[in-house]
Amino acid sequence: RLGERRRLPALLFTSLPGMYRPLGFETIRQSYHTLPTKRLDFGPVRFDFEMFDTLDDFRLGQMSRLYTDDYPNYDGKIVRDADYWQFYRMLFDPYPKVRILLCLEAGRTVGYARLELEADRLLVSELCCADTALDVAQSMLTEAGRFARASRLDTVALALSLAHFAWPGLQAALS
């Protein structure tokens, strides 16, 4: 209701998109690139990582700063205001199979990834860093691959918009 009153854009993930078209929703193709976890090793990394299964105000603020202020200029992003971030935490915190991976350089957060443990794979459903920082993206994916292997998962799926800045560099590195 708040979104309707404020006329905010909405995003809905559903297997029944036809039901929502009459309400003004459009179908947007989501692609997944699935690969063995062993392929997600881009070599040594120079970053530090922290992984969390709940979000406090500080961590949420770091993610919001990266997403909204530092790296807002790639296609396919949802507009996220302060209310959205609180909603993000409300959905994230009680869900035990989701982790946030923060990438740190000299103590400063330079990227984050949302990782979801599924029965047969690790889903990377969000990857946020500077559009010029392919090394950060590759390092986060290397760490995601390590986490998947430690969780005894052989497959990682990347659910990233085809317009995501990291795709060309990742595809080149993975081929």
C-alpha positions as CSV (number, residue, x, y, z in Angstrom):
1,R,0.0,0.0,0.0
2,L,2.8,2.4,0.8
3,G,4.2,1.9,-2.7
4,E,0.9,2.6,-4.2
5,R,0.3,5.8,-2.2
6,R,3.8,7.0,-3.1
7,R,3.6,5.8,-6.7
8,L,6.8,3.8,-6.3
9,P,7.9,1.2,-8.9
10,A,7.5,-2.4,-7.8
11,L,9.2,-5.6,-8.7
12,L,7.6,-9.0,-8.4
13,F,9.3,-12.4,-8.9
14,T,6.7,-14.9,-9.9
15,S,6.2,-18.0,-12.0
16,L,2.8,-16.7,-13.1
17,P,3.5,-13.4,-14.8
18,G,0.3,-13.4,-16.8
19,M,-1.7,-13.0,-13.6
20,Y,0.0,-9.7,-12.9
21,R,0.0,-8.1,-16.4
22,P,-3.5,-6.6,-15.9
23,L,-2.2,-4.8,-12.8
24,G,0.4,-3.0,-14.9
25,F,3.4,-5.4,-14.4
26,E,5.7,-6.1,-17.4
27,T,7.5,-9.4,-17.9
28,I,11.3,-9.0,-17.8
29,R,13.4,-12.0,-18.7
30,Q,15.7,-13.1,-16.0
31,S,18.7,-15.1,-16.9
32,Y,20.8,-17.5,-14.9
33,H,24.3,-18.5,-15.8
34,T,25.0,-21.8,-14.0
35,L,28.5,-23.2,-13.6
36,P,30.5,-25.6,-11.5
37,T,31.9,-24.1,-8.3
38,K,35.4,-25.0,-9.3
39,R,35.1,-22.5,-12.2
40,L,34.7,-19.7,-9.7
41,D,38.3,-19.3,-8.9
42,F,39.9,-16.2,-10.3
43,G,43.1,-16.7,-8.4
44,P,44.5,-14.9,-5.3
45,V,42.4,-12.0,-4.0
46,R,43.7,-8.9,-2.3
47,F,40.5,-8.1,-0.5
48,D,39.1,-9.0,2.9
49,F,35.6,-10.5,3.3
50,E,32.9,-10.6,5.9
51,M,29.8,-12.7,5.6
52,F,26.5,-12.1,7.5
53,D,23.2,-13.8,7.9
54,T,21.5,-10.8,9.6
55,L,21.9,-7.1,8.9
56,D,22.4,-4.4,11.5
57,D,22.1,-0.7,10.7
58,F,25.8,-0.3,10.0
59,R,25.9,-3.1,7.4
60,L,22.6,-2.0,5.8
61,G,24.0,1.5,5.6
62,Q,27.1,0.3,3.8
63,M,25.1,-1.7,1.3
64,S,22.8,1.3,0.8
65,R,25.7,3.7,0.2
66,L,27.3,1.3,-2.3
67,Y,24.0,0.6,-4.2
68,T,22.5,4.1,-4.1
69,D,25.4,6.6,-3.9
70,D,28.7,5.0,-5.0
71,Y,27.6,2.8,-7.9
72,P,24.2,3.8,-9.1
73,N,24.8,3.8,-12.8
74,Y,24.1,0.5,-14.3
75,D,20.9,-0.7,-16.0
76,G,18.4,-3.1,-14.4
77,K,18.6,-1.6,-10.9
78,I,15.6,-1.1,-8.6
79,V,15.3,2.3,-7.0
80,R,15.9,1.7,-3.2
81,D,15.1,4.4,-0.7
82,A,15.4,4.2,3.1
83,D,12.0,2.4,3.4
84,Y,13.1,-0.1,0.8
85,W,16.3,-0.9,2.8
86,Q,14.3,-1.5,6.0
87,F,12.0,-3.8,4.0
88,Y,15.1,-5.6,2.6
89,R,16.3,-6.3,6.2
90,M,12.8,-7.4,7.3
91,L,12.8,-10.1,4.5
92,F,16.5,-10.9,4.8
93,D,17.0,-11.4,8.6
94,P,14.6,-14.3,9.3
95,Y,15.6,-16.2,6.1
96,P,18.4,-18.6,7.3
97,K,19.6,-19.6,3.8
98,V,20.7,-16.1,2.7
99,R,24.0,-14.5,3.3
100,I,25.5,-11.1,2.5
101,L,29.1,-11.1,1.5
102,L,30.9,-7.8,2.0
103,C,34.1,-7.1,0.2
104,L,36.6,-4.8,2.0
105,E,39.6,-2.9,0.9
106,A,41.7,-1.3,3.7
107,G,38.7,-1.6,6.0
108,R,36.3,0.2,3.5
109,T,33.4,-1.7,2.0
110,V,33.8,-1.8,-1.8
111,G,31.3,-4.3,-2.8
112,Y,28.7,-6.8,-1.7
113,A,27.0,-9.9,-3.0
114,R,23.8,-11.6,-1.9
115,L,24.2,-15.4,-1.7
116,E,21.3,-17.8,-1.4
117,L,21.8,-21.4,-0.4
118,E,19.4,-23.6,-2.4
119,A,19.1,-27.4,-2.3
120,D,21.3,-28.0,-5.3
121,R,23.2,-24.8,-5.8
122,L,24.4,-21.4,-4.5
123,L,22.5,-18.6,-6.1
124,V,24.3,-15.2,-6.4
125,S,21.3,-13.0,-6.7
126,E,23.0,-9.6,-6.3
127,L,26.5,-8.3,-7.1
128,C,27.2,-4.7,-6.4
129,C,30.5,-2.9,-6.8
130,A,32.0,-0.2,-9.0
131,D,31.4,-0.7,-12.7
132,T,35.2,-0.4,-13.2
133,A,36.1,-2.9,-10.5
134,L,36.1,-6.2,-12.3
135,D,38.7,-7.4,-9.7
136,V,36.2,-6.8,-6.9
137,A,33.5,-8.7,-8.8
138,Q,35.8,-11.6,-9.6
139,S,37.1,-11.7,-6.0
140,M,33.5,-11.8,-4.6
141,L,32.7,-14.6,-7.0
142,T,35.9,-16.5,-6.0
143,E,34.8,-16.2,-2.3
144,A,31.2,-17.2,-3.3
145,G,32.7,-20.3,-4.9
146,R,34.7,-21.1,-1.8
147,F,31.5,-20.7,0.3
148,A,29.6,-23.0,-2.1
149,R,32.3,-25.7,-1.9
150,A,32.4,-25.4,1.9
151,S,28.6,-25.9,1.9
152,R,29.1,-29.0,-0.3
153,L,27.4,-27.4,-3.3
154,D,28.8,-28.2,-6.8
155,T,27.0,-25.5,-8.7
156,V,26.7,-21.7,-8.6
157,A,24.0,-19.8,-10.5
158,L,24.5,-16.1,-11.3
159,A,21.1,-14.3,-11.5
160,L,22.4,-11.0,-12.9
161,S,20.8,-8.7,-15.4
162,L,22.2,-9.2,-18.9
163,A,23.0,-5.4,-18.7
164,H,25.1,-5.9,-15.5
165,F,28.5,-4.3,-16.1
166,A,30.4,-7.4,-14.9
167,W,29.0,-9.8,-17.6
168,P,31.6,-9.1,-20.4
169,G,34.6,-9.5,-18.1
170,L,33.1,-12.5,-16.3
171,Q,32.2,-14.3,-19.5
172,A,35.7,-13.7,-20.9
173,A,37.3,-15.0,-17.7
174,L,35.0,-18.0,-17.6
175,S,35.4,-19.1,-21.2
